[in-house]
Amino acid sequence: MMNEQSATPWGTPWESMRGSWTTDYNNSLTLIRAPIDHVIDALANRTERWETDVLGRDIVLGEQGGAFVFRLHGHGWTEAVLERPKPLKPIWSIGEQALSRLLKTRVILYSVSDTSGYIGYSLYENGELLEKLSALEGGSEVPEANTFSSSLRDLKRDDISNIWAFTRQFLVDEDAFDPGIDFAYFLGRWRGDVPAGDRHRIVNPGFTFMMPDGPVVSVPPIERIDYLALAALRSSRDDGRDGGE
């Protein structure tokens, strides 16, 4: 029989978790060192529609794609996960770098793929790129897929032997956490192929873990979930992306 709990099966409360507890999935996550309301103030007029406190409600997914913006209890970062439209678009029309500049704070763009063995992140502060990792397990002949740069520490890509442990420690050092939540999680699905224009109930179903005494459902304590419907992309001149720092 399943037991629902807010603590993880390892005995650590979700509020105390940092780094990541899994890399066995595909996701792109934006972390913003600011309250959700500050993110809304900065971006609400750049989206087609923003709905607040959507947990337990039915919403209509946007035609241009959308994102869930949420915050875990006990955590200082607002997080956002993007629906995977075709073609793929950035979460924010202005991009993470310009978002960092606009909010005058740190923003992390974090990506992981167990399918391709990829992990990477970009850390911005006040619009400046401070550190970036792009790495494939086992290396790659494609330079763009196997790079590291930093203005914070004297380190080269060849110095990083375990890309998974290195990235996890980076998140810990930033007091950040990847909870293993993607866009489809809030729809109660494991696939992201959900039709736009349909109504969907927003849920926080938790994760099922197989333990010695049987399956356990552990539910992340989410403080708030908002949904934003993306507006059609504007030109780089209009959206604040300058291709520079």
Biotite code that builds the C-alpha atoms (Angstrom):
import biotite.structure as struc

atoms = struc.array([
    struc.Atom([0.000, 0.000, 0.000], chain_id="A", res_id=1, res_name="MET", atom_name="CA", element="C"),
    struc.Atom([1.299, 3.453, -0.883], chain_id="A", res_id=2, res_name="MET", atom_name="CA", element="C"),
    struc.Atom([1.988, 6.010, 1.816], chain_id="A", res_id=3, res_name="ASN", atom_name="CA", element="C"),
    struc.Atom([2.068, 9.698, 0.920], chain_id="A", res_id=4, res_name="GLU", atom_name="CA", element="C"),
    struc.Atom([4.749, 11.789, 2.620], chain_id="A", res_id=5, res_name="GLN", atom_name="CA", element="C"),
    struc.Atom([6.338, 15.198, 2.167], chain_id="A", res_id=6, res_name="SER", atom_name="CA", element="C"),
    struc.Atom([9.783, 13.870, 3.120], chain_id="A", res_id=7, res_name="ALA", atom_name="CA", element="C"),
    struc.Atom([11.844, 11.922, 0.635], chain_id="A", res_id=8, res_name="THR", atom_name="CA", element="C"),
    struc.Atom([12.205, 8.147, 1.164], chain_id="A", res_id=9, res_name="PRO", atom_name="CA", element="C"),
    struc.Atom([15.816, 8.784, 2.205], chain_id="A", res_id=10, res_name="TRP", atom_name="CA", element="C"),
    struc.Atom([14.637, 10.642, 5.293], chain_id="A", res_id=11, res_name="GLY", atom_name="CA", element="C"),
    struc.Atom([15.674, 14.082, 4.048], chain_id="A", res_id=12, res_name="THR", atom_name="CA", element="C"),
    struc.Atom([12.856, 16.649, 3.863], chain_id="A", res_id=13, res_name="PRO", atom_name="CA", element="C"),
    struc.Atom([12.274, 18.119, 0.410], chain_id="A", res_id=14, res_name="TRP", atom_name="CA", element="C"),
    struc.Atom([12.857, 21.537, 1.981], chain_id="A", res_id=15, res_name="GLU", atom_name="CA", element="C"),
    struc.Atom([16.465, 20.532, 2.754], chain_id="A", res_id=16, res_name="SER", atom_name="CA", element="C"),
    struc.Atom([17.286, 18.929, -0.590], chain_id="A", res_id=17, res_name="MET", atom_name="CA", element="C"),
    struc.Atom([19.893, 20.636, -2.764], chain_id="A", res_id=18, res_name="ARG", atom_name="CA", element="C"),
    struc.Atom([21.669, 19.598, -5.946], chain_id="A", res_id=19, res_name="GLY", atom_name="CA", element="C"),
    struc.Atom([19.604, 16.926, -7.720], chain_id="A", res_id=20, res_name="SER", atom_name="CA", element="C"),
    struc.Atom([18.201, 13.564, -6.725], chain_id="A", res_id=21, res_name="TRP", atom_name="CA", element="C"),
    struc.Atom([18.054, 12.136, -10.243], chain_id="A", res_id=22, res_name="THR", atom_name="CA", element="C"),
    struc.Atom([19.546, 12.641, -13.683], chain_id="A", res_id=23, res_name="THR", atom_name="CA", element="C"),
    struc.Atom([17.562, 9.745, -15.170], chain_id="A", res_id=24, res_name="ASP", atom_name="CA", element="C"),
    struc.Atom([15.238, 11.895, -17.247], chain_id="A", res_id=25, res_name="TYR", atom_name="CA", element="C"),
    struc.Atom([15.198, 14.572, -19.967], chain_id="A", res_id=26, res_name="ASN", atom_name="CA", element="C"),
    struc.Atom([14.496, 18.138, -18.944], chain_id="A", res_id=27, res_name="ASN", atom_name="CA", element="C"),
    struc.Atom([15.453, 21.784, -19.235], chain_id="A", res_id=28, res_name="SER", atom_name="CA", element="C"),
    struc.Atom([14.957, 23.855, -16.096], chain_id="A", res_id=29, res_name="LEU", atom_name="CA", element="C"),
    struc.Atom([15.292, 27.581, -15.478], chain_id="A", res_id=30, res_name="THR", atom_name="CA", element="C"),
    struc.Atom([16.061, 28.644, -11.904], chain_id="A", res_id=31, res_name="LEU", atom_name="CA", element="C"),
    struc.Atom([15.624, 32.298, -10.922], chain_id="A", res_id=32, res_name="ILE", atom_name="CA", element="C"),
    struc.Atom([16.932, 33.685, -7.640], chain_id="A", res_id=33, res_name="ARG", atom_name="CA", element="C"),
    struc.Atom([13.825, 35.788, -7.021], chain_id="A", res_id=34, res_name="ALA", atom_name="CA", element="C"),
    struc.Atom([10.269, 35.401, -5.680], chain_id="A", res_id=35, res_name="PRO", atom_name="CA", element="C"),
    struc.Atom([7.571, 34.348, -8.152], chain_id="A", res_id=36, res_name="ILE", atom_name="CA", element="C"),
    struc.Atom([5.880, 37.753, -7.832], chain_id="A", res_id=37, res_name="ASP", atom_name="CA", element="C"),
    struc.Atom([9.062, 39.486, -8.989], chain_id="A", res_id=38, res_name="HIS", atom_name="CA", element="C"),
    struc.Atom([9.195, 37.194, -12.009], chain_id="A", res_id=39, res_name="VAL", atom_name="CA", element="C"),
    struc.Atom([5.553, 38.024, -12.763], chain_id="A", res_id=40, res_name="ILE", atom_name="CA", element="C"),
    struc.Atom([6.201, 41.763, -12.496], chain_id="A", res_id=41, res_name="ASP", atom_name="CA", element="C"),
    struc.Atom([9.064, 41.447, -14.964], chain_id="A", res_id=42, res_name="ALA", atom_name="CA", element="C"),
    struc.Atom([7.442, 39.144, -17.500], chain_id="A", res_id=43, res_name="LEU", atom_name="CA", element="C"),
    struc.Atom([3.652, 39.254, -17.299], chain_id="A", res_id=44, res_name="ALA", atom_name="CA", element="C"),
    struc.Atom([3.336, 41.798, -20.119], chain_id="A", res_id=45, res_name="ASN", atom_name="CA", element="C"),
    struc.Atom([5.666, 39.699, -22.297], chain_id="A", res_id=46, res_name="ARG", atom_name="CA", element="C"),
    struc.Atom([3.417, 36.636, -22.227], chain_id="A", res_id=47, res_name="THR", atom_name="CA", element="C"),
    struc.Atom([0.076, 35.907, -23.823], chain_id="A", res_id=48, res_name="GLU", atom_name="CA", element="C"),
    struc.Atom([-1.474, 34.855, -20.499], chain_id="A", res_id=49, res_name="ARG", atom_name="CA", element="C"),
    struc.Atom([-0.319, 34.284, -16.911], chain_id="A", res_id=50, res_name="TRP", atom_name="CA", element="C"),
    struc.Atom([-2.464, 32.312, -14.447], chain_id="A", res_id=51, res_name="GLU", atom_name="CA", element="C"),
    struc.Atom([-1.574, 32.181, -10.751], chain_id="A", res_id=52, res_name="THR", atom_name="CA", element="C"),
    struc.Atom([-2.086, 29.376, -8.211], chain_id="A", res_id=53, res_name="ASP", atom_name="CA", element="C"),
    struc.Atom([-3.225, 26.810, -10.760], chain_id="A", res_id=54, res_name="VAL", atom_name="CA", element="C"),
    struc.Atom([-2.760, 23.660, -8.642], chain_id="A", res_id=55, res_name="LEU", atom_name="CA", element="C"),
    struc.Atom([-6.029, 21.717, -8.610], chain_id="A", res_id=56, res_name="GLY", atom_name="CA", element="C"),
    struc.Atom([-7.549, 23.895, -11.331], chain_id="A", res_id=57, res_name="ARG", atom_name="CA", element="C"),
    struc.Atom([-8.324, 23.240, -15.004], chain_id="A", res_id=58, res_name="ASP", atom_name="CA", element="C"),
    struc.Atom([-6.387, 25.406, -17.451], chain_id="A", res_id=59, res_name="ILE", atom_name="CA", element="C"),
    struc.Atom([-6.206, 25.739, -21.224], chain_id="A", res_id=60, res_name="VAL", atom_name="CA", element="C"),
    struc.Atom([-2.722, 25.264, -22.649], chain_id="A", res_id=61, res_name="LEU", atom_name="CA", element="C"),
    struc.Atom([-1.481, 28.062, -24.899], chain_id="A", res_id=62, res_name="GLY", atom_name="CA", element="C"),
    struc.Atom([-1.260, 27.671, -28.656], chain_id="A", res_id=63, res_name="GLU", atom_name="CA", element="C"),
    struc.Atom([2.350, 28.957, -28.674], chain_id="A", res_id=64, res_name="GLN", atom_name="CA", element="C"),
    struc.Atom([3.413, 26.661, -25.846], chain_id="A", res_id=65, res_name="GLY", atom_name="CA", element="C"),
    struc.Atom([3.778, 27.478, -22.175], chain_id="A", res_id=66, res_name="GLY", atom_name="CA", element="C"),
    struc.Atom([5.654, 26.985, -18.945], chain_id="A", res_id=67, res_name="ALA", atom_name="CA", element="C"),
    struc.Atom([4.912, 26.155, -15.331], chain_id="A", res_id=68, res_name="PHE", atom_name="CA", element="C"),
    struc.Atom([6.589, 28.464, -12.831], chain_id="A", res_id=69, res_name="VAL", atom_name="CA", element="C"),
    struc.Atom([6.798, 27.100, -9.289], chain_id="A", res_id=70, res_name="PHE", atom_name="CA", element="C"),
    struc.Atom([8.573, 27.334, -5.980], chain_id="A", res_id=71, res_name="ARG", atom_name="CA", element="C"),
    struc.Atom([9.276, 24.634, -3.407], chain_id="A", res_id=72, res_name="LEU", atom_name="CA", element="C"),
    struc.Atom([8.807, 25.305, 0.303], chain_id="A", res_id=73, res_name="HIS", atom_name="CA", element="C"),
    struc.Atom([12.137, 26.092, 1.932], chain_id="A", res_id=74, res_name="GLY", atom_name="CA", element="C"),
    struc.Atom([13.888, 27.010, -1.323], chain_id="A", res_id=75, res_name="HIS", atom_name="CA", element="C"),
    struc.Atom([15.138, 30.396, -2.494], chain_id="A", res_id=76, res_name="GLY", atom_name="CA", element="C"),
    struc.Atom([14.895, 29.823, -6.255], chain_id="A", res_id=77, res_name="TRP", atom_name="CA", element="C"),
    struc.Atom([11.802, 30.138, -8.422], chain_id="A", res_id=78, res_name="THR", atom_name="CA", element="C"),
    struc.Atom([11.834, 27.382, -11.054], chain_id="A", res_id=79, res_name="GLU", atom_name="CA", element="C"),
    struc.Atom([10.310, 27.093, -14.510], chain_id="A", res_id=80, res_name="ALA", atom_name="CA", element="C"),
    struc.Atom([9.789, 24.133, -16.831], chain_id="A", res_id=81, res_name="VAL", atom_name="CA", element="C"),
    struc.Atom([8.872, 24.553, -20.466], chain_id="A", res_id=82, res_name="LEU", atom_name="CA", element="C"),
    struc.Atom([6.415, 22.663, -22.589], chain_id="A", res_id=83, res_name="GLU", atom_name="CA", element="C"),
    struc.Atom([8.272, 21.210, -25.570], chain_id="A", res_id=84, res_name="ARG", atom_name="CA", element="C"),
    struc.Atom([6.731, 22.919, -28.597], chain_id="A", res_id=85, res_name="PRO", atom_name="CA", element="C"),
    struc.Atom([7.879, 22.273, -32.140], chain_id="A", res_id=86, res_name="LYS", atom_name="CA", element="C"),
    struc.Atom([10.060, 24.051, -33.065], chain_id="A", res_id=87, res_name="PRO", atom_name="CA", element="C"),
    struc.Atom([11.667, 24.387, -29.623], chain_id="A", res_id=88, res_name="LEU", atom_name="CA", element="C"),
    struc.Atom([11.488, 27.905, -28.196], chain_id="A", res_id=89, res_name="LYS", atom_name="CA", element="C"),
    struc.Atom([13.191, 29.543, -25.216], chain_id="A", res_id=90, res_name="PRO", atom_name="CA", element="C"),
    struc.Atom([11.147, 29.627, -22.002], chain_id="A", res_id=91, res_name="ILE", atom_name="CA", element="C"),
    struc.Atom([11.107, 33.413, -22.016], chain_id="A", res_id=92, res_name="TRP", atom_name="CA", element="C"),
    struc.Atom([10.942, 35.437, -25.197], chain_id="A", res_id=93, res_name="SER", atom_name="CA", element="C"),
    struc.Atom([13.775, 37.592, -23.803], chain_id="A", res_id=94, res_name="ILE", atom_name="CA", element="C"),
    struc.Atom([16.035, 34.654, -22.923], chain_id="A", res_id=95, res_name="GLY", atom_name="CA", element="C"),
    struc.Atom([17.622, 33.708, -19.588], chain_id="A", res_id=96, res_name="GLU", atom_name="CA", element="C"),
    struc.Atom([20.537, 36.130, -19.910], chain_id="A", res_id=97, res_name="GLN", atom_name="CA", element="C"),
    struc.Atom([18.304, 39.154, -20.442], chain_id="A", res_id=98, res_name="ALA", atom_name="CA", element="C"),
    struc.Atom([15.976, 37.873, -17.713], chain_id="A", res_id=99, res_name="LEU", atom_name="CA", element="C"),
    struc.Atom([18.917, 37.928, -15.302], chain_id="A", res_id=100, res_name="SER", atom_name="CA", element="C"),
    struc.Atom([19.732, 41.478, -16.364], chain_id="A", res_id=101, res_name="ARG", atom_name="CA", element="C"),
    struc.Atom([16.101, 42.587, -16.041], chain_id="A", res_id=102, res_name="LEU", atom_name="CA", element="C"),
    struc.Atom([15.652, 41.120, -12.549], chain_id="A", res_id=103, res_name="LEU", atom_name="CA", element="C"),
    struc.Atom([19.205, 42.020, -11.427], chain_id="A", res_id=104, res_name="LYS", atom_name="CA", element="C"),
    struc.Atom([19.717, 38.542, -10.030], chain_id="A", res_id=105, res_name="THR", atom_name="CA", element="C"),
    struc.Atom([21.194, 35.115, -10.716], chain_id="A", res_id=106, res_name="ARG", atom_name="CA", element="C"),
    struc.Atom([19.553, 32.835, -13.272], chain_id="A", res_id=107, res_name="VAL", atom_name="CA", element="C"),
    struc.Atom([20.564, 29.269, -14.094], chain_id="A", res_id=108, res_name="ILE", atom_name="CA", element="C"),
    struc.Atom([19.632, 27.454, -17.282], chain_id="A", res_id=109, res_name="LEU", atom_name="CA", element="C"),
    struc.Atom([20.075, 23.747, -16.476], chain_id="A", res_id=110, res_name="TYR", atom_name="CA", element="C"),
    struc.Atom([19.606, 20.834, -18.886], chain_id="A", res_id=111, res_name="SER", atom_name="CA", element="C"),
    struc.Atom([19.939, 17.078, -18.479], chain_id="A", res_id=112, res_name="VAL", atom_name="CA", element="C"),
    struc.Atom([19.301, 14.122, -20.788], chain_id="A", res_id=113, res_name="SER", atom_name="CA", element="C"),
    struc.Atom([19.768, 10.483, -19.851], chain_id="A", res_id=114, res_name="ASP", atom_name="CA", element="C"),
    struc.Atom([18.892, 9.619, -23.458], chain_id="A", res_id=115, res_name="THR", atom_name="CA", element="C"),
    struc.Atom([21.978, 11.322, -24.885], chain_id="A", res_id=116, res_name="SER", atom_name="CA", element="C"),
    struc.Atom([24.123, 11.305, -21.739], chain_id="A", res_id=117, res_name="GLY", atom_name="CA", element="C"),
    struc.Atom([24.187, 15.109, -21.657], chain_id="A", res_id=118, res_name="TYR", atom_name="CA", element="C"),
    struc.Atom([24.279, 17.594, -18.799], chain_id="A", res_id=119, res_name="ILE", atom_name="CA", element="C"),
    struc.Atom([24.953, 21.312, -18.794], chain_id="A", res_id=120, res_name="GLY", atom_name="CA", element="C"),
    struc.Atom([24.204, 24.679, -17.262], chain_id="A", res_id=121, res_name="TYR", atom_name="CA", element="C"),
    struc.Atom([24.692, 28.403, -17.745], chain_id="A", res_id=122, res_name="SER", atom_name="CA", element="C"),
    struc.Atom([24.921, 30.723, -14.740], chain_id="A", res_id=123, res_name="LEU", atom_name="CA", element="C"),
    struc.Atom([24.126, 34.405, -15.214], chain_id="A", res_id=124, res_name="TYR", atom_name="CA", element="C"),
    struc.Atom([24.223, 37.284, -12.759], chain_id="A", res_id=125, res_name="GLU", atom_name="CA", element="C"),
    struc.Atom([22.871, 40.727, -13.652], chain_id="A", res_id=126, res_name="ASN", atom_name="CA", element="C"),
    struc.Atom([23.015, 39.685, -17.305], chain_id="A", res_id=127, res_name="GLY", atom_name="CA", element="C"),
    struc.Atom([26.646, 38.548, -17.197], chain_id="A", res_id=128, res_name="GLU", atom_name="CA", element="C"),
    struc.Atom([27.559, 34.955, -18.033], chain_id="A", res_id=129, res_name="LEU", atom_name="CA", element="C"),
    struc.Atom([29.633, 33.721, -15.080], chain_id="A", res_id=130, res_name="LEU", atom_name="CA", element="C"),
    struc.Atom([29.987, 30.031, -15.808], chain_id="A", res_id=131, res_name="GLU", atom_name="CA", element="C"),
    struc.Atom([28.904, 27.511, -18.420], chain_id="A", res_id=132, res_name="LYS", atom_name="CA", element="C"),
    struc.Atom([29.210, 23.749, -18.794], chain_id="A", res_id=133, res_name="LEU", atom_name="CA", element="C"),
    struc.Atom([28.135, 21.662, -21.771], chain_id="A", res_id=134, res_name="SER", atom_name="CA", element="C"),
    struc.Atom([29.176, 18.018, -21.506], chain_id="A", res_id=135, res_name="ALA", atom_name="CA", element="C"),
    struc.Atom([28.437, 14.590, -22.940], chain_id="A", res_id=136, res_name="LEU", atom_name="CA", element="C"),
    struc.Atom([29.315, 11.460, -21.011], chain_id="A", res_id=137, res_name="GLU", atom_name="CA", element="C"),
    struc.Atom([32.390, 9.949, -22.609], chain_id="A", res_id=138, res_name="GLY", atom_name="CA", element="C"),
    struc.Atom([33.223, 13.204, -24.382], chain_id="A", res_id=139, res_name="GLY", atom_name="CA", element="C"),
    struc.Atom([32.366, 14.402, -27.871], chain_id="A", res_id=140, res_name="SER", atom_name="CA", element="C"),
    struc.Atom([34.110, 15.379, -31.072], chain_id="A", res_id=141, res_name="GLU", atom_name="CA", element="C"),
    struc.Atom([31.701, 18.320, -31.336], chain_id="A", res_id=142, res_name="VAL", atom_name="CA", element="C"),
    struc.Atom([33.374, 21.217, -29.452], chain_id="A", res_id=143, res_name="PRO", atom_name="CA", element="C"),
    struc.Atom([30.094, 22.917, -28.523], chain_id="A", res_id=144, res_name="GLU", atom_name="CA", element="C"),
    struc.Atom([28.918, 19.753, -26.740], chain_id="A", res_id=145, res_name="ALA", atom_name="CA", element="C"),
    struc.Atom([32.000, 19.448, -24.537], chain_id="A", res_id=146, res_name="ASN", atom_name="CA", element="C"),
    struc.Atom([33.016, 22.817, -23.097], chain_id="A", res_id=147, res_name="THR", atom_name="CA", element="C"),
    struc.Atom([33.487, 24.611, -19.805], chain_id="A", res_id=148, res_name="PHE", atom_name="CA", element="C"),
    struc.Atom([34.166, 28.282, -19.137], chain_id="A", res_id=149, res_name="SER", atom_name="CA", element="C"),
    struc.Atom([34.115, 30.294, -15.929], chain_id="A", res_id=150, res_name="SER", atom_name="CA", element="C"),
    struc.Atom([35.004, 33.709, -14.563], chain_id="A", res_id=151, res_name="SER", atom_name="CA", element="C"),
    struc.Atom([34.588, 32.355, -11.021], chain_id="A", res_id=152, res_name="LEU", atom_name="CA", element="C"),
    struc.Atom([37.318, 29.697, -10.922], chain_id="A", res_id=153, res_name="ARG", atom_name="CA", element="C"),
    struc.Atom([40.426, 28.623, -12.755], chain_id="A", res_id=154, res_name="ASP", atom_name="CA", element="C"),
    struc.Atom([39.229, 25.332, -14.203], chain_id="A", res_id=155, res_name="LEU", atom_name="CA", element="C"),
    struc.Atom([39.243, 23.664, -17.609], chain_id="A", res_id=156, res_name="LYS", atom_name="CA", element="C"),
    struc.Atom([36.909, 21.058, -19.082], chain_id="A", res_id=157, res_name="ARG", atom_name="CA", element="C"),
    struc.Atom([39.647, 18.415, -18.886], chain_id="A", res_id=158, res_name="ASP", atom_name="CA", element="C"),
    struc.Atom([39.796, 18.955, -15.119], chain_id="A", res_id=159, res_name="ASP", atom_name="CA", element="C"),
    struc.Atom([36.197, 17.691, -14.743], chain_id="A", res_id=160, res_name="ILE", atom_name="CA", element="C"),
    struc.Atom([36.280, 13.900, -14.594], chain_id="A", res_id=161, res_name="SER", atom_name="CA", element="C"),
    struc.Atom([32.689, 13.267, -13.431], chain_id="A", res_id=162, res_name="ASN", atom_name="CA", element="C"),
    struc.Atom([30.291, 15.646, -15.153], chain_id="A", res_id=163, res_name="ILE", atom_name="CA", element="C"),
    struc.Atom([27.287, 14.424, -13.117], chain_id="A", res_id=164, res_name="TRP", atom_name="CA", element="C"),
    struc.Atom([28.889, 14.878, -9.689], chain_id="A", res_id=165, res_name="ALA", atom_name="CA", element="C"),
    struc.Atom([30.424, 18.201, -10.760], chain_id="A", res_id=166, res_name="PHE", atom_name="CA", element="C"),
    struc.Atom([27.063, 19.628, -11.869], chain_id="A", res_id=167, res_name="THR", atom_name="CA", element="C"),
    struc.Atom([25.290, 18.357, -8.773], chain_id="A", res_id=168, res_name="ARG", atom_name="CA", element="C"),
    struc.Atom([27.894, 20.062, -6.577], chain_id="A", res_id=169, res_name="GLN", atom_name="CA", element="C"),
    struc.Atom([27.485, 23.264, -8.588], chain_id="A", res_id=170, res_name="PHE", atom_name="CA", element="C"),
    struc.Atom([23.769, 23.277, -7.736], chain_id="A", res_id=171, res_name="LEU", atom_name="CA", element="C"),
    struc.Atom([24.526, 22.561, -4.079], chain_id="A", res_id=172, res_name="VAL", atom_name="CA", element="C"),
    struc.Atom([26.992, 25.452, -3.980], chain_id="A", res_id=173, res_name="ASP", atom_name="CA", element="C"),
    struc.Atom([24.322, 27.736, -5.445], chain_id="A", res_id=174, res_name="GLU", atom_name="CA", element="C"),
    struc.Atom([21.788, 26.502, -2.834], chain_id="A", res_id=175, res_name="ASP", atom_name="CA", element="C"),
    struc.Atom([19.695, 25.316, -5.806], chain_id="A", res_id=176, res_name="ALA", atom_name="CA", element="C"),
    struc.Atom([17.782, 22.099, -6.444], chain_id="A", res_id=177, res_name="PHE", atom_name="CA", element="C"),
    struc.Atom([16.515, 20.188, -9.462], chain_id="A", res_id=178, res_name="ASP", atom_name="CA", element="C"),
    struc.Atom([13.488, 18.290, -8.091], chain_id="A", res_id=179, res_name="PRO", atom_name="CA", element="C"),
    struc.Atom([13.131, 16.052, -11.144], chain_id="A", res_id=180, res_name="GLY", atom_name="CA", element="C"),
    struc.Atom([9.968, 17.862, -12.258], chain_id="A", res_id=181, res_name="ILE", atom_name="CA", element="C"),
    struc.Atom([9.263, 18.469, -15.942], chain_id="A", res_id=182, res_name="ASP", atom_name="CA", element="C"),
    struc.Atom([6.305, 20.119, -17.687], chain_id="A", res_id=183, res_name="PHE", atom_name="CA", element="C"),
    struc.Atom([4.319, 16.910, -18.064], chain_id="A", res_id=184, res_name="ALA", atom_name="CA", element="C"),
    struc.Atom([4.593, 16.180, -14.309], chain_id="A", res_id=185, res_name="TYR", atom_name="CA", element="C"),
    struc.Atom([1.997, 18.853, -13.499], chain_id="A", res_id=186, res_name="PHE", atom_name="CA", element="C"),
    struc.Atom([-0.400, 17.263, -15.989], chain_id="A", res_id=187, res_name="LEU", atom_name="CA", element="C"),
    struc.Atom([-0.065, 13.833, -14.388], chain_id="A", res_id=188, res_name="GLY", atom_name="CA", element="C"),
    struc.Atom([1.655, 12.488, -17.491], chain_id="A", res_id=189, res_name="ARG", atom_name="CA", element="C"),
    struc.Atom([5.052, 11.067, -18.329], chain_id="A", res_id=190, res_name="TRP", atom_name="CA", element="C"),
    struc.Atom([4.984, 12.380, -21.868], chain_id="A", res_id=191, res_name="ARG", atom_name="CA", element="C"),
    struc.Atom([4.819, 15.960, -23.054], chain_id="A", res_id=192, res_name="GLY", atom_name="CA", element="C"),
    struc.Atom([2.601, 15.462, -26.119], chain_id="A", res_id=193, res_name="ASP", atom_name="CA", element="C"),
    struc.Atom([-0.444, 17.302, -24.753], chain_id="A", res_id=194, res_name="VAL", atom_name="CA", element="C"),
    struc.Atom([-2.730, 19.125, -27.204], chain_id="A", res_id=195, res_name="PRO", atom_name="CA", element="C"),
    struc.Atom([-2.948, 22.909, -27.020], chain_id="A", res_id=196, res_name="ALA", atom_name="CA", element="C"),
    struc.Atom([-6.388, 24.393, -26.582], chain_id="A", res_id=197, res_name="GLY", atom_name="CA", element="C"),
    struc.Atom([-7.598, 21.513, -24.375], chain_id="A", res_id=198, res_name="ASP", atom_name="CA", element="C"),
    struc.Atom([-8.355, 21.857, -20.664], chain_id="A", res_id=199, res_name="ARG", atom_name="CA", element="C"),
    struc.Atom([-6.067, 20.033, -18.266], chain_id="A", res_id=200, res_name="HIS", atom_name="CA", element="C"),
    struc.Atom([-6.237, 19.588, -14.490], chain_id="A", res_id=201, res_name="ARG", atom_name="CA", element="C"),
    struc.Atom([-3.009, 20.711, -12.770], chain_id="A", res_id=202, res_name="ILE", atom_name="CA", element="C"),
    struc.Atom([-1.769, 18.213, -10.191], chain_id="A", res_id=203, res_name="VAL", atom_name="CA", element="C"),
    struc.Atom([1.185, 17.519, -7.897], chain_id="A", res_id=204, res_name="ASN", atom_name="CA", element="C"),
    struc.Atom([1.159, 13.689, -8.063], chain_id="A", res_id=205, res_name="PRO", atom_name="CA", element="C"),
    struc.Atom([4.483, 13.026, -6.373], chain_id="A", res_id=206, res_name="GLY", atom_name="CA", element="C"),
    struc.Atom([7.043, 10.329, -7.150], chain_id="A", res_id=207, res_name="PHE", atom_name="CA", element="C"),
    struc.Atom([6.629, 6.620, -6.522], chain_id="A", res_id=208, res_name="THR", atom_name="CA", element="C"),
    struc.Atom([9.641, 4.853, -5.016], chain_id="A", res_id=209, res_name="PHE", atom_name="CA", element="C"),
    struc.Atom([9.978, 1.126, -4.582], chain_id="A", res_id=210, res_name="MET", atom_name="CA", element="C"),
    struc.Atom([11.115, 0.526, -1.007], chain_id="A", res_id=211, res_name="MET", atom_name="CA", element="C"),
    struc.Atom([11.716, -2.740, 0.919], chain_id="A", res_id=212, res_name="PRO", atom_name="CA", element="C"),
    struc.Atom([8.295, -2.397, 2.574], chain_id="A", res_id=213, res_name="ASP", atom_name="CA", element="C"),
    struc.Atom([6.524, -1.556, -0.676], chain_id="A", res_id=214, res_name="GLY", atom_name="CA", element="C"),
    struc.Atom([5.924, 1.482, -2.895], chain_id="A", res_id=215, res_name="PRO", atom_name="CA", element="C"),
    struc.Atom([6.020, 4.940, -1.327], chain_id="A", res_id=216, res_name="VAL", atom_name="CA", element="C"),
    struc.Atom([4.680, 8.130, -2.877], chain_id="A", res_id=217, res_name="VAL", atom_name="CA", element="C"),
    struc.Atom([6.728, 11.187, -1.935], chain_id="A", res_id=218, res_name="SER", atom_name="CA", element="C"),
    struc.Atom([5.114, 14.532, -2.787], chain_id="A", res_id=219, res_name="VAL", atom_name="CA", element="C"),
    struc.Atom([7.283, 17.649, -3.149], chain_id="A", res_id=220, res_name="PRO", atom_name="CA", element="C"),
    struc.Atom([5.876, 20.480, -0.980], chain_id="A", res_id=221, res_name="PRO", atom_name="CA", element="C"),
    struc.Atom([5.181, 23.068, -3.660], chain_id="A", res_id=222, res_name="ILE", atom_name="CA", element="C"),
    struc.Atom([4.459, 26.534, -2.345], chain_id="A", res_id=223, res_name="GLU", atom_name="CA", element="C"),
    struc.Atom([2.854, 27.769, -5.548], chain_id="A", res_id=224, res_name="ARG", atom_name="CA", element="C"),
    struc.Atom([2.447, 26.895, -9.227], chain_id="A", res_id=225, res_name="ILE", atom_name="CA", element="C"),
    struc.Atom([1.693, 29.443, -11.948], chain_id="A", res_id=226, res_name="ASP", atom_name="CA", element="C"),
    struc.Atom([1.147, 28.834, -15.645], chain_id="A", res_id=227, res_name="TYR", atom_name="CA", element="C"),
    struc.Atom([2.176, 31.171, -18.426], chain_id="A", res_id=228, res_name="LEU", atom_name="CA", element="C"),
    struc.Atom([1.157, 30.885, -22.046], chain_id="A", res_id=229, res_name="ALA", atom_name="CA", element="C"),
    struc.Atom([3.965, 32.017, -24.311], chain_id="A", res_id=230, res_name="LEU", atom_name="CA", element="C"),
    struc.Atom([3.501, 34.829, -26.766], chain_id="A", res_id=231, res_name="ALA", atom_name="CA", element="C"),
    struc.Atom([4.775, 34.520, -30.331], chain_id="A", res_id=232, res_name="ALA", atom_name="CA", element="C"),
    struc.Atom([8.505, 35.220, -30.487], chain_id="A", res_id=233, res_name="LEU", atom_name="CA", element="C"),
    struc.Atom([9.520, 38.723, -31.405], chain_id="A", res_id=234, res_name="ARG", atom_name="CA", element="C"),
    struc.Atom([12.717, 39.830, -33.068], chain_id="A", res_id=235, res_name="SER", atom_name="CA", element="C"),
    struc.Atom([15.900, 40.050, -30.998], chain_id="A", res_id=236, res_name="SER", atom_name="CA", element="C"),
    struc.Atom([15.701, 43.851, -31.271], chain_id="A", res_id=237, res_name="ARG", atom_name="CA", element="C"),
    struc.Atom([12.255, 43.790, -29.618], chain_id="A", res_id=238, res_name="ASP", atom_name="CA", element="C"),
    struc.Atom([12.801, 41.079, -27.031], chain_id="A", res_id=239, res_name="ASP", atom_name="CA", element="C"),
    struc.Atom([15.997, 42.369, -25.451], chain_id="A", res_id=240, res_name="GLY", atom_name="CA", element="C"),
    struc.Atom([18.341, 39.629, -26.645], chain_id="A", res_id=241, res_name="ARG", atom_name="CA", element="C"),
    struc.Atom([21.510, 41.148, -27.976], chain_id="A", res_id=242, res_name="ASP", atom_name="CA", element="C"),
    struc.Atom([23.612, 38.053, -28.542], chain_id="A", res_id=243, res_name="GLY", atom_name="CA", element="C"),
    struc.Atom([26.305, 39.489, -26.278], chain_id="A", res_id=244, res_name="GLY", atom_name="CA", element="C"),
    struc.Atom([26.997, 39.010, -22.624], chain_id="A", res_id=245, res_name="GLU", atom_name="CA", element="C"),
])
